[in-house]
Every structure is written in structure tokens, then in C-alpha cells.
């Protein structure tokens, strides 16, 4: 890798920030979606105000996706692949106003996948194409806003979620009970027996996914959300993988200050993890504290964030959805003893041709111990993302995302610099 790639990545960030600085007076929607940071206590989908018949409300949606990823490393083997596939999603109406069926078929097929550049997580190891019935479930609504869902399903919970950052998301086998509430109190609880990871077509036990080979333990969880207003949110969730580890997570988000068109919002979250029972993946106790401030006006958003992880052990996230405001394209910045800082910005260009163009960028620096059993390479990640969402004609709901990351690691502690480039194309349209 040439040293010229470092200023190239920084210059892209500078270009984006110059657009932001020159457009503070515009009135365009800001779009930003960083999947590594999107995790909430999401209620079950049991609310339906239209009350249409079972067949009348049936939907079949095709969601094609194309994904190209190229990770060019200094010393370690490169990873590269191009996949075509997506999902076919079926959802019935409510039978006798109580039961709903759901199923989703996922596939990831090789367009380009050299065997000497495996490791993209777009395919099964090999690399191999695959197709899987990731979701097959039934939801029973026992009151207006309360229900229970059983079978293969997706979750979007902190440290237990789909983590949809490749061709196919994580899906889970289990049962969940919950409520729907746009304001006030909502809850979700359940038991998850197995997980199908994003680059596999088989379900394995949760404890095995966590690293306890030959075990067959599941995850119990219970969480709650309280929406004080449309803008103030409080959440907490507890998860236990018997004989493996526990996770407790809580967060608070809401506005701190507003004057004229300027808005400042605060974000705070805390994670505590510890081994339990037979300590099948080791004896540990660790925690993560993360905070973010965001200022926005019109099409512009600026943010700064900080996180610190206990120096005894890194955060465990074998079930997806890492929950740190500094988790970005490549890294999560939650290694043992890691202190990390982020600065970033977003800008919505508004209407460009038939769609809307937006961009956001981040610089994250993570410092870890230089000595001891948890010593690891300090690193800095530079990211920029461009999103183009078409909103009219036959291509309505077409979303094209281009992402570039440069990771600079301390080579004295075994670090490896690399560039990560991605193009993701998403689309969906109804067949029924």
C-alpha cells in the first residue's frame, strides 16, 4: 500500500467537510445510517390499524441486493468479492385478527469470488454461494398492542441482532413476547435457542456461536423502552447465555439544547458483561461507556464521541449488533483497555436528478495498552460514505451506497494498514 493512500483518505473527508461548511443555510434533509450503531429495544410488529382480511393483507416483497467489497491489506492476504442475491419476504394478513405468518428466503450468489481472496463474509467460507430460509415464524396477537412471535426471526436488539452489513443478516430461532407503544412504555422478552450467522446457512446454538464448542445453551433476554416524548428515549436490556456470559445494556438519548435552527442532542450508553456459571469461554468481567454529542442545522450534522472499555477484557458480541457510538465501517473500538475518540459530520445535498444524495464521514482514534496480556495495536480509522436514494419512477426505493475506509494501525504491535472499499445496491418491490 502506498503512503499516498493516507492523505487520499483524509482529502476525501476534507472535501466532504468543505461541502458542509459551505451549506449551513440550506434546508435539506440529513440522511445518515450507520448499521453498526442502529440497535434499539424494537417492539414486535403486532399493530395493524387497517384490519384487513388474511389474504387481502398478504404481501410478497422481493429485495434484491448487490454487494462488492475489496479489502486491500499491506501484509495480510487481501479479501475481495462481488455478490448478487437478496431476500424474498412473505407476510400474511391477520387470520381471525390474531395470527400472522412470516417467512424470508435469503441468497448470496457469487459473481466474483477468487479463492485466494476469501474472508469478505459475503459468502460461506470457500468461498461458496448459499441460499437459506432465514425466517419462518408465526405471530399471535393476544391484545391490541401485545403479541408473541415464535420460530426463525430477526432481532434488532443491542448485542442480539441482525447486524445486516453483508448480503444476508443474522437470523435467530426462538420465541419473543412484547408490546407496541409509540410513546410511553414498551417491553420485549424471550428466549433464543439458535443463530444463523450472516455468512452461513445453518443454525447453531447460541453458546457455540459465542465460542463454547460442543455446548447447547441459549440466550434469555428481557428489555424495556420508555419514550418520554418523541425525542427523549430511555432503554435497558439484560441478556444471559447460561454458563457463558451475561450482558446488561442501558442508554439515554435526547435533546440538550435548541436555539433558532441549531439543535444539540446528547447520547449516553453503558454495557456491562461478565462470565457466568461454568465460564465456558473464560472467566471475565468488563464494561464499556460511550457518549456522543451531535449538533445539527438544516442539512448539516456534526458529532463528537468518546468511549472507554475496561482493561480486563474486550466486549463480547457474538450475536451481532455491537452497541458503541464509535462503531463504524470496519472496527468497533471496544477492545480491552481501549479509549477511543470520534469526530464526524453529515450533509444532505438534496435533490440530484431523480433522487437525493447525502454523505457522512468519521475519523475514529483508538488507543489500547502497549504492554501486558491485552496489549494491541493503536489504530485510526478514516471513513466516508455516499448514499443516493432514488424516489421516483420505476426505480423508486433504489438505494446506492458507496463506502471507503482507511485503517492505520501501529505496526510495532502487529498492526496491519488496509483500505476497505464497498458498493452496495439495495432495491425492493412488491410482487403481491
MIKOL-369390 format. One record per atom (N, C-alpha, C): x, y, z. Coordinates in steps of 0.2 Angstrom, whole numbers, padded with zeros to 4 digits, always signed. Layout:
XYZ...
END
This chain:
+0004-0006+0000+0000+0000+0000+0004+0006+0000+0003+0011-0004+0007+0017-0005+0005+0022+0001+0010+0025+0003+0009+0030+0009+0004+0036+0006+0003+0037+0000-0001+0042-0003-0008+0040-0002-0010+0034+0000-0017+0032+0001-0019+0036+0008-0015+0037+0012-0017+0040+0019-0020+0048+0017-0016+0052+0014-0018+0059+0013-0024+0058+0008-0025+0053+0004-0030+0052-0001-0037+0052+0003-0037+0047+0008-0042+0046+0013-0044+0052+0017-0039+0056+0019-0040+0062+0023-0043+0067+0018-0041+0068+0012-0043+0073+0007-0051+0072+0006-0053+0065+0005-0060+0064+0004-0064+0067+0010-0062+0066+0016-0065+0068+0022-0065+0076+0022-0060+0079+0020-0059+0086+0020-0064+0089+0014-0065+0086+0009-0069+0088+0003-0076+0088+0006-0078+0082+0009-0085+0082+0012-0086+0088+0017-0081+0089+0022-0082+0094+0027-0083+0101+0024-0079+0102+0018-0080+0108+0015-0087+0109+0012-0090+0104+0009-0097+0105+0007-0101+0107+0013-0100+0104+0019-0104+0105+0024-0103+0112+0026-0097+0115+0027-0096+0121+0029-0099+0127+0024-0100+0125+0018-0102+0130+0013-0110+0130+0013-0113+0126+0016-0120+0125+0015-0124+0125+0022-0122+0129+0027-0125+0129+0033-0132+0132+0033-0134+0136+0028-0140+0139+0027-0145+0135+0023-0143+0130+0020-0148+0126+0016-0153+0123+0021-0159+0120+0018-0164+0117+0021-0166+0110+0018-0161+0106+0018-0161+0099+0015-0161+0094+0021-0165+0088+0020-0165+0083+0024-0158+0080+0025-0156+0078+0031-0150+0075+0033-0151+0067+0033-0148+0063+0029-0148+0056+0029-0142+0053+0032-0143+0049+0037-0137+0045+0039-0139+0038+0042-0135+0033+0040-0137+0027+0043-0131+0023+0043-0128+0022+0049-0123+0018+0051-0125+0011+0054-0125+0006+0051-0129+0000+0054-0126-0003+0060-0119-0002+0061-0116-0004+0067-0118+0000+0073-0122+0005+0072-0124+0009+0078-0132+0009+0079-0135+0005+0075-0143+0005+0075-0145-0001+0079-0146+0000+0085-0149-0006+0089-0153-0002+0095-0160-0005+0095-0164-0002+0100-0169-0008+0103-0172-0007+0108-0177-0011+0110-0184-0011+0106-0183-0014+0100-0188-0013+0095-0195-0018+0096-0201-0015+0097-0206-0019+0098-0208-0024+0093-0212-0029+0095-0214-0034+0090-0219-0030+0085-0220-0033+0079-0224-0030+0074-0231-0033+0075-0235-0030+0079-0242-0033+0081-0247-0028+0079-0245-0022+0078-0251-0017+0077-0253-0016+0070-0259-0016+0068-0262-0016+0062-0268-0012+0062-0269-0006+0060-0275-0002+0061-0280-0003+0056-0278-0006+0050-0282-0007+0044-0287-0013+0045-0284-0018+0049-0288-0024+0050-0291-0027+0044-0287-0028+0039-0289-0031+0033-0289-0039+0033-0292-0042+0029-0293-0050+0029-0286-0053+0028-0286-0059+0030-0279-0063+0029-0276-0063+0022-0280-0064+0017-0277-0064+0010-0276-0057+0008-0281-0053+0009-0281-0046+0007-0274-0042+0009-0272-0044+0015-0266-0040+0018-0260-0044+0017-0260-0050+0013-0254-0054+0011-0249-0050+0007-0243-0050+0009-0238-0047+0005-0232-0051+0003-0229-0050-0003-0223-0054-0005-0219-0049-0008-0213-0048-0005-0209-0042-0007-0202-0045-0009-0199-0043-0015-0193-0045-0017-0188-0040-0016-0182-0041-0013-0177-0036-0010-0171-0038-0013-0169-0037-0020-0163-0039-0022-0157-0034-0019-0151-0037-0019-0145-0033-0017-0139-0036-0020-0135-0031-0022-0128-0032-0025-0123-0029-0020-0118-0033-0019-0113-0030-0014-0106-0032-0017-0102-0027-0017-0095-0028-0019-0090-0025-0013-0086-0029-0011-0081-0027-0006-0074-0029-0008-0069-0024-0007-0062-0025-0008-0058-0023-0002-0055-0027+0001-0051-0025+0007-0043-0027+0005-0040-0021+0004-0033-0022+0002-0028-0020+0008-0025-0026+0010-0020-0025+0016-0013-0025+0014-0009-0022+0018-0002-0021+0017+0002-0027+0017+0000-0031+0022+0004-0038+0023+0000-0044+0023-0006-0044+0026-0010-0050+0027-0014-0051+0020-0016-0057+0019-0020-0058+0012-0026-0053+0011-0027-0051+0005-0032-0047+0003-0039-0051+0003-0045-0047+0004-0051-0050+0003-0055-0046-0002-0058-0050-0007-0062-0047-0012-0068-0051-0014-0074-0048-0016-0079-0052-0018-0085-0048-0021-0089-0051-0025-0094-0047-0028-0100-0052-0028-0106-0050-0025-0111-0055-0024-0118-0052-0027-0122-0056-0029-0129-0054-0031-0134-0059-0027-0139-0056-0025-0144-0060-0021-0149-0056-0018-0151-0057-0012-0155-0053-0008-0160-0057-0004-0167-0055-0004-0172-0058+0000-0178-0058-0003-0182-0064-0002-0189-0064-0004-0193-0065+0002-0197-0060+0004-0201-0059+0010-0208-0060+0010-0211-0065+0013-0218-0066+0013-0221-0064+0020-0227-0061+0020-0230-0059+0026-0238-0060+0025-0241-0063+0029-0248-0064+0028-0252-0059+0032-0259-0058+0031-0263-0054+0035-0264-0057+0041-0269-0054+0045-0270-0057+0052-0276-0061+0051-0275-0068+0053-0281-0073+0052-0285-0072+0059-0291-0071+0058-0296-0070+0064-0293-0065+0068-0290-0060+0065-0287-0054+0069-0282-0056+0074-0279-0062+0074-0275-0065+0079-0268-0068+0077-0268-0071+0071-0262-0075+0069-0259-0072+0062-0253-0071+0062-0249-0069+0056-0243-0074+0055-0242-0076+0048-0237-0080+0046-0232-0076+0043-0225-0077+0044-0220-0074+0040-0214-0078+0038-0211-0077+0033-0206-0081+0030-0201-0077+0026-0195-0078+0026-0190-0074+0022-0185-0079+0019-0184-0079+0013-0179-0083+0009-0173-0079+0007-0167-0080+0009-0161-0076+0008-0156-0080+0003-0153-0076-0001-0147-0080-0005-0142-0075-0006-0136-0078-0007-0130-0074-0009-0126-0078-0014-0126-0076-0020-0123-0079-0026-0117-0076-0029-0111-0080-0030-0105-0077-0032-0105-0074-0039-0103-0068-0040-0102-0065-0047-0094-0065-0048-0091-0063-0042-0084-0063-0042-0081-0065-0035-0077-0071-0035-0075-0073-0028-0069-0077-0029-0063-0074-0030-0057-0078-0030-0056-0082-0024-0053-0088-0024-0052-0092-0018-0047-0090-0014-0042-0086-0017-0036-0083-0013-0038-0077-0010-0044-0074-0011-0046-0068-0008-0052-0069-0004-0053-0075+0000-0059-0076+0004-0059-0072+0010-0064-0072+0014-0065-0068+0020-0069-0062+0020-0073-0061+0014-0077-0055+0014-0083-0055+0018-0085-0061+0020-0091-0063+0024-0097-0062+0019-0096-0061+0013-0102-0061+0008-0105-0068+0007-0100-0073+0007-0102-0080+0006-0100-0085+0011-0102-0091+0011-0099-0096+0015-0091-0097+0014-0088-0099+0019-0080-0100+0018-0079-0104+0012-0074-0103+0008-0073-0106+0002-0070-0102-0003-0073-0097-0006-0080-0095-0004-0085-0099-0008-0091-0100-0005-0097-0103-0008-0103-0099-0008-0107-0099-0013-0113-0096-0013-0118-0100-0009-0123-0097-0006-0128-0101-0002-0135-0098-0002-0140-0102-0001-0147-0100+0000-0150-0103+0006-0154-0099+0010-0156-0101+0016-0163-0098+0018-0167-0102+0021-0173-0100+0024-0172-0097+0031-0170-0091+0031-0168-0087+0037-0174-0086+0042-0180-0085+0039-0186-0083+0044-0191-0088+0042-0195-0090+0047-0201-0094+0046-0204-0094+0053-0209-0090+0054-0212-0088+0061-0220-0087+0061-0222-0087+0066-0229-0086+0067-0230-0081+0073-0234-0076+0072-0235-0071+0077-0243-0071+0080-0243-0071+0086-0250-0072+0089-0251-0065+0093-0256-0062+0091-0258-0055+0094-0264-0057+0100-0262-0056+0106-0267-0058+0111-0270-0052+0114-0268-0046+0112-0272-0039+0113-0270-0034+0108-0273-0028+0108-0272-0023+0103-0265-0022+0102-0260-0021+0107-0253-0019+0106-0249-0024+0109-0251-0031+0110-0246-0036+0113-0247-0042+0109-0241-0045+0109-0241-0051+0105-0235-0056+0106-0235-0062+0103-0229-0066+0104-0227-0069+0098-0221-0070+0096-0218-0072+0090-0214-0078+0091-0215-0083+0087-0211-0090+0088-0208-0092+0081-0202-0095+0081-0199-0098+0075-0193-0094+0073-0191-0095+0067-0185-0091+0065-0187-0084+0063-0183-0079+0066-0184-0072+0065-0178-0068+0066-0179-0061+0065-0174-0056+0065-0175-0052+0072-0170-0050+0075-0170-0046+0081-0166-0040+0079-0167-0034+0082-0163-0028+0081-0161-0025+0088-0160-0030+0093-0158-0028+0100-0150-0027+0100-0148-0023+0105-0141-0022+0107-0138-0029+0108-0133-0030+0105-0129-0036+0106-0133-0043+0104-0139-0042+0101-0143-0048+0099-0147-0045+0093-0144-0046+0087-0147-0043+0081-0145-0045+0075-0148-0043+0069-0147-0045+0063-0140-0043+0060-0138-0037+0062-0132-0034+0060-0131-0035+0052-0136-0032+0049-0136-0033+0042-0131-0028+0038-0125-0031+0038-0120-0027+0035-0116-0031+0029-0119-0036+0027-0117-0040+0021-0123-0042+0017-0123-0048+0014-0128-0049+0009-0134-0052+0013-0133-0056+0018-0138-0059+0022-0137-0058+0030-0143-0056+0033-0142-0054+0040-0141-0060+0045-0139-0059+0051-0140-0064+0056-0148-0065+0057-0150-0072+0058-0157-0073+0060-0157-0078+0066-0162-0079+0069-0162-0082+0076-0168-0087+0076-0167-0092+0080-0173-0097+0081-0175-0096+0089-0181-0094+0090-0183-0093+0097-0190-0090+0097-0192-0088+0103-0198-0085+0105-0198-0078+0108-0202-0074+0107-0201-0067+0110-0209-0064+0111-0209-0061+0116-0216-0058+0118-0214-0050+0119-0219-0046+0117-0218-0039+0118-0224-0035+0116-0223-0028+0117-0229-0024+0116-0226-0018+0111-0231-0015+0109-0230-0009+0104-0233-0003+0107-0228+0003+0107-0230+0009+0110-0226+0014+0107-0229+0019+0103-0226+0025+0100-0223+0030+0106-0227+0030+0111-0225+0034+0117-0226+0030+0123-0222+0032+0128-0223+0028+0135-0219+0022+0135-0222+0017+0138-0218+0011+0140-0219+0005+0135-0214+0002+0133-0214-0004+0129-0209-0009+0131-0210-0016+0130-0206-0021+0133-0205-0026+0128-0200-0030+0129-0198-0036+0124-0194-0041+0128-0196-0047+0128-0193-0053+0132-0193-0059+0128-0189-0064+0130-0189-0070+0126-0183-0075+0127-0183-0080+0123-0178-0085+0123-0176-0086+0116-0169-0086+0115-0166-0088+0108-0162-0094+0109-0164-0099+0105-0160-0105+0105-0154-0106+0100-0155-0103+0094-0150-0104+0089-0149-0098+0085-0144-0097+0082-0142-0092+0077-0140-0094+0071-0142-0091+0065-0139-0092+0059-0135-0086+0057-0128-0086+0057-0124-0080+0056-0124-0078+0048-0122-0072+0047-0123-0069+0041-0119-0072+0035-0114-0076+0036-0111-0080+0031-0112-0087+0031-0118-0089+0033-0119-0097+0034-0126-0098+0033-0128-0105+0031-0135-0107+0030-0137-0112+0035-0133-0113+0041-0135-0117+0046-0136-0114+0052-0141-0116+0056-0142-0113+0063-0138-0117+0068-0134-0114+0073-0130-0117+0078-0133-0114+0085-0131-0117+0090-0133-0115+0097-0130-0108+0098-0133-0104+0102-0130-0098+0104-0123-0098+0108-0123-0103+0112-0117-0104+0116-0111-0106+0111-0112-0110+0106-0107-0112+0102-0105-0106+0097-0110-0102+0096-0108-0096+0092-0104-0091+0096-0104-0091+0103-0100-0087+0107-0093-0090+0108-0092-0096+0106-0085-0099+0107-0085-0105+0111-0091-0108+0114-0091-0113+0118-0092-0120+0114-0087-0122+0111-0089-0128+0106-0092-0134+0109-0096-0137+0106-0100-0143+0109-0105-0142+0114-0106-0135+0115-0112-0134+0120-0118-0132+0117-0123-0132+0121-0130-0131+0118-0134-0127+0122-0132-0121+0124-0135-0116+0128-0138-0110+0124-0144-0108+0126-0147-0102+0123-0147-0096+0127-0150-0091+0124-0150-0084+0127-0157-0082+0130-0157-0080+0136-0163-0077+0139-0162-0070+0139-0168-0066+0137-0167-0059+0137-0173-0055+0140-0173-0049+0142-0178-0045+0144-0176-0038+0144-0180-0034+0140-0179-0027+0139-0185-0022+0139-0184-0016+0141-0189-0011+0141-0187-0005+0138-0192-0001+0135-0190+0006+0132-0196+0011+0135-0193+0017+0137-0198+0022+0139-0197+0028+0134-0202+0030+0131-0202+0035+0126-0205+0041+0130-0201+0046+0133-0204+0051+0137-0208+0056+0132-0205+0058+0127-0208+0062+0121-0205+0059+0115-0207+0062+0109-0204+0060+0103-0197+0060+0102-0193+0064+0107-0186+0065+0106-0182+0062+0112-0185+0060+0117-0182+0058+0123-0183+0050+0124-0178+0046+0124-0178+0039+0124-0174+0036+0130-0177+0031+0134-0173+0028+0139-0174+0020+0137-0168+0016+0138-0169+0009+0136-0164+0005+0141-0166-0001+0142-0162-0006+0145-0163-0013+0144-0158-0017+0143-0160-0024+0142-0154-0028+0146-0157-0034+0148-0152-0039+0151-0153-0046+0147-0147-0049+0146-0146-0055+0142-0142-0060+0146-0144-0066+0146-0140-0071+0149-0139-0077+0144-0133-0079+0143-0131-0086+0140-0129-0090+0145-0133-0095+0147-0131-0099+0153-0125-0102+0153-0120-0102+0158-0114-0105+0158-0109-0101+0153-0111-0096+0150-0106-0092+0146-0105-0085+0148-0110-0081+0147-0109-0074+0150-0116-0070+0150-0116-0065+0154-0121-0060+0154-0120-0053+0151-0125-0050+0149-0124-0043+0146-0130-0039+0149-0128-0033+0152-0133-0028+0154-0131-0022+0150-0136-0019+0147-0135-0013+0142-0141-0008+0144-0139-0002+0144-0144+0004+0145-0141+0010+0141-0146+0014+0139-0144+0020+0136-0150+0025+0137-0148+0032+0136-0152+0038+0136-0150+0042+0131-0155+0045+0127-0154+0049+0121-0159+0055+0121-0157+0061+0120-0162+0066+0120-0159+0073+0118-0163+0078+0117-0161+0085+0116-0158+0088+0122-0153+0092+0121-0150+0095+0126-0151+0103+0126-0151+0105+0120-0151+0112+0119-0154+0114+0112-0158+0119+0111-0160+0121+0105-0161+0129+0105-0158+0132+0099-0159+0139+0099-0159+0141+0091-0165+0144+0089-0166+0145+0082-0166+0139+0078-0162+0138+0073-0162+0132+0069-0156+0127+0072-0153+0129+0077-0147+0124+0079-0150+0119+0085-0148+0113+0084-0151+0108+0089-0145+0104+0091-0144+0103+0098-0139+0099+0101-0142+0093+0104-0140+0087+0103-0143+0081+0106-0138+0077+0109-0139+0074+0115-0135+0070+0119-0136+0063+0119-0131+0058+0119-0132+0051+0118-0127+0048+0124-0130+0043+0128-0126+0040+0133-0128+0033+0133-0123+0028+0133-0124+0021+0134-0119+0018+0138-0121+0012+0141-0117+0009+0146-0118+0001+0145-0112-0003+0144-0113-0010+0144-0109-0013+0149-0111-0018+0152-0108-0022+0157-0108-0030+0156-0103-0033+0155-0103-0040+0154-0099-0044+0159-0101-0050+0160-0097-0054+0165-0098-0062+0163-0093-0066+0164-0094-0073+0163-0099-0076+0169-0102-0082+0167-0107-0084+0172-0107-0092+0172-0109-0095+0177-0109-0102+0178-0103-0106+0177-0102-0110+0172-0096-0114+0171-0091-0110+0167-0092-0104+0165-0087-0100+0162-0084-0103+0156-0089-0105+0151-0087-0109+0145-0082-0106+0140-0082-0099+0141-0077-0095+0136-0072-0091+0140-0072-0093+0147-0067-0090+0151-0070-0086+0157-0066-0084+0162-0068-0080+0167-0067-0073+0166-0072-0068+0165-0070-0061+0164-0076-0057+0167-0074-0050+0167-0079-0045+0169-0076-0039+0166-0081-0036+0162-0079-0030+0158-0084-0025+0157-0083-0019+0155-0088-0014+0154-0086-0009+0148-0091-0006+0146-0090-0001+0140-0094+0005+0142-0092+0011+0142-0095+0018+0142-0094+0022+0136-0100+0024+0133-0099+0028+0127-0104+0034+0127-0102+0039+0124-0106+0046+0124-0105+0049+0118-0110+0053+0116-0109+0057+0109-0113+0063+0110-0111+0068+0107-0114+0075+0106-0115+0076+0099-0121+0078+0097-0122+0079+0090-0126+0086+0089-0123+0090+0085-0126+0097+0083-0128+0097+0076-0134+0099+0075-0137+0099+0068-0140+0106+0066-0140+0108+0060-0144+0113+0057-0145+0112+0050-0152+0112+0048-0154+0110+0041-0151+0104+0039-0147+0104+0033-0144+0098+0030-0137+0096+0034-0135+0099+0039-0129+0098+0042-0129+0095+0049-0125+0090+0050-0124+0087+0057-0117+0086+0058-0115+0088+0064-0108+0087+0067-0109+0083+0073-0104+0079+0074-0104+0075+0080-0097+0073+0083-0096+0073+0090-0090+0071+0093-0092+0065+0098-0088+0060+0099-0090+0055+0103-0084+0052+0107-0085+0049+0112-0079+0046+0116-0082+0039+0119-0077+0034+0119-0079+0028+0123-0073+0025+0127-0074+0021+0132-0069+0018+0136-0071+0011+0138-0066+0006+0137-0068-0001+0138-0063-0003+0144-0066-0007+0149-0062-0009+0154-0056-0013+0152-0050-0012+0155-0044-0015+0153-0043-0023+0154-0048-0026+0157-0048-0033+0159-0050-0037+0153-0054-0035+0149-0057-0039+0143-0061-0035+0138-0060-0037+0132-0064-0034+0127-0072-0036+0127-0076-0031+0124-0083-0033+0124-0084-0038+0119-0089-0043+0121-0091-0049+0118-0097-0047+0114-0097-0049+0107-0103-0048+0103-0104-0053+0098-0104-0059+0100-0105-0065+0095-0112-0065+0092-0117-0062+0094-0124-0062+0092-0125-0056+0087-0120-0052+0085-0122-0046+0081-0123-0040+0085-0124-0034+0081-0126-0028+0084-0122-0025+0089-0115-0024+0088-0111-0020+0093-0114-0014+0095-0114-0012+0101-0118-0006+0103-0113-0001+0106-0110+0003+0101-0105+0008+0103-0106+0014+0098-0106+0020+0100-0107+0026+0096-0101+0027+0091-0095+0023+0093-0089+0024+0089-0088+0018+0085-0093+0013+0084-0093+0008+0080-0094+0010+0073-0090+0009+0068-0090+0012+0061-0089+0007+0056-0087+0008+0050-0087+0004+0045-0083-0003+0046-0077-0002+0049-0073-0008+0050-0073-0010+0057-0071-0006+0061-0070-0008+0068-0075-0005+0073-0075-0008+0079-0080-0007+0084-0077-0003+0090-0070-0003+0091-0067+0001+0096-0069+0000+0103-0069-0007+0104-0071-0009+0111-0067-0015+0113-0060-0014+0111-0055-0019+0114-0053-0018+0121-0050-0023+0124-0048-0022+0131-0044-0016+0132-0046-0011+0137-0042-0005+0139-0042+0000+0133-0047+0000+0129-0047+0005+0123-0051+0011+0125-0047+0017+0124-0050+0023+0124-0051+0026+0117-0056+0028+0115-0057+0030+0108-0061+0037+0107-0059+0040+0102-0062+0047+0101-0065+0047+0094-0070+0051+0092-0073+0051+0086-0075+0058+0084-0074+0060+0078-0076+0067+0076-0079+0065+0069-0085+0068+0067-0088+0067+0061-0093+0072+0059-0096+0071+0053-0101+0076+0050-0105+0073+0045-0111+0075+0044-0115+0073+0039-0118+0079+0035-0120+0078+0028-0123+0083+0024-0127+0080+0019-0133+0083+0019-0138+0081+0014-0138+0086+0008-0136+0084+0002-0136+0088-0004-0143+0090-0007-0148+0086-0005-0154+0087-0008-0155+0083-0014-0160+0086-0018-0162+0083-0025-0156+0083-0030-0154+0077-0032-0149+0077-0038-0152+0072-0043-0154+0075-0048-0158+0070-0053-0164+0067-0050-0166+0061-0051-0172+0058-0049-0172+0056-0041-0166+0057-0038-0165+0055-0031-0162+0060-0027-0160+0058-0020-0157+0063-0016-0150+0060-0014-0145+0064-0013-0139+0062-0012-0137+0065-0005-0133+0061-0001-0131+0063+0005-0124+0060+0007-0121+0062+0012-0114+0059+0013-0113+0060+0021-0109+0056+0024-0106+0057+0030-0099+0054+0031-0096+0057+0036-0089+0054+0037-0087+0054+0044-0082+0050+0046-0080+0049+0053-0072+0048+0053-0069+0051+0058-0062+0049+0060-0063+0046+0067-0060+0040+0068-0060+0037+0075-0053+0035+0077-0051+0037+0083-0044+0035+0085-0045+0031+0091-0042+0025+0091-0042+0020+0097-0035+0019+0100-0035+0020+0106-0028+0019+0110-0029+0013+0115-0025+0008+0114-0025+0002+0119-0018+0001+0122-0018-0003+0127-0012-0004+0131-0006-0007+0127+0000-0004+0128+0006-0006+0124+0009-0012+0127+0008-0014+0133+0011-0020+0137+0005-0024+0140+0007-0030+0142+0003-0034+0146-0001-0039+0141-0005-0043+0144-0009-0048+0141-0014-0045+0136-0016-0039+0137-0021-0036+0132-0018-0031+0128-0012-0031+0127-0009-0026+0123-0011-0027+0115-0012-0022+0112-0014-0022+0105-0012-0016+0101-0013-0016+0095-0011-0010+0091-0015-0004+0091-0013+0002+0093-0017+0008+0092-0019+0008+0085-0025+0012+0083-0027+0012+0076-0031+0018+0075-0031+0021+0069-0036+0026+0067-0039+0024+0061-0046+0025+0061-0050+0024+0055-0053+0030+0052-0052+0031+0045-0055+0036+0042-0060+0034+0037-0066+0036+0038-0072+0033+0034-0076+0039+0030-0078+0037+0024-0083+0042+0021-0088+0037+0017-0094+0040+0017-0100+0036+0014-0104+0041+0010-0106+0039+0004-0111+0042+0000-0117+0038-0001-0123+0041+0000-0129+0037-0002-0133+0041-0007-0136+0037-0012-0140+0040-0017-0147+0036-0017-0152+0039-0015-0159+0036-0014-0163+0039-0020-0165+0035-0024-0170+0037-0030-0177+0037-0027-0181+0042-0029-0188+0042-0025-0193+0043-0030-0192+0041-0037-0197+0042-0042-0197+0037-0047-0202+0036-0051-0202+0031-0057-0201+0024-0055-0199+0020-0060-0198+0013-0059-0193+0011-0053-0188+0016-0052-0183+0014-0048-0184+0017-0041-0190+0019-0039-0192+0021-0033-0190+0016-0028-0186+0018-0022-0184+0014-0017-0177+0010-0019-0174+0013-0024-0167+0011-0026-0162+0015-0022-0158+0011-0018-0153+0014-0014-0146+0012-0016-0142+0017-0018-0135+0015-0019-0130+0018-0014-0126+0014-0011-0121+0016-0006-0114+0014-0008-0110+0019-0007-0103+0019-0008-0099+0020-0002-0094+0016+0000-0091+0017+0007-0083+0016+0006-0080+0020+0009-0072+0020+0009-0070+0020+0016-0065+0016+0018-0062+0016+0024-0055+0015+0024-0051+0019+0027-0044+0018+0028-0042+0017+0035-0039+0011+0037-0037+0009+0044-0030+0009+0044-0027+0014+0049-0020+0014+0050-0018+0011+0057-0014+0006+0057-0013+0003+0064-0006+0003+0065-0004+0003+0072+0003+0003+0074+0006-0004+0073+0011-0003+0068+0014-0009+0066+0019-0012+0071+0021-0008+0076+0025-0011+0081+0022-0016+0085+0016-0016+0086+0012-0021+0089+0008-0026+0085+0010-0027+0079+0007-0032+0074+0002-0029+0070+0001-0022+0070-0004-0019+0066-0003-0020+0058-0009-0019+0055-0009-0020+0048-0013-0015+0044-0010-0010+0041-0014-0005+0037-0018-0008+0031-0024-0005+0030-0028-0008+0024-0033-0003+0022-0035-0003+0016-0041+0001+0013-0047-0004+0012-0053-0002+0014-0059-0006+0013-0063-0002+0009-0065-0004+0003-0070-0001-0002-0076-0005-0003-0082-0002-0003-0088-0006-0004-0093-0002-0008-0097-0006-0012-0103-0003-0016-0108-0008-0015-0114-0005-0012-0120-0009-0010-0126-0006-0014-0129-0010-0017-0135-0008-0021-0141-0012-0018-0146-0008-0015-0152-0011-0012-0158-0009-0016-0163-0013-0017-0170-0011-0020-0175-0016-0017-0181-0014-0018-0187-0018-0016-0193-0016-0019-0197-0021-0021-0203-0020-0024-0208-0026-0023-0214-0024-0023-0219-0029-0021-0221-0033-0027-0222-0040-0025-0224-0045-0030-0232-0046-0029-0234-0045-0023-0241-0046-0021-0243-0040-0017
END
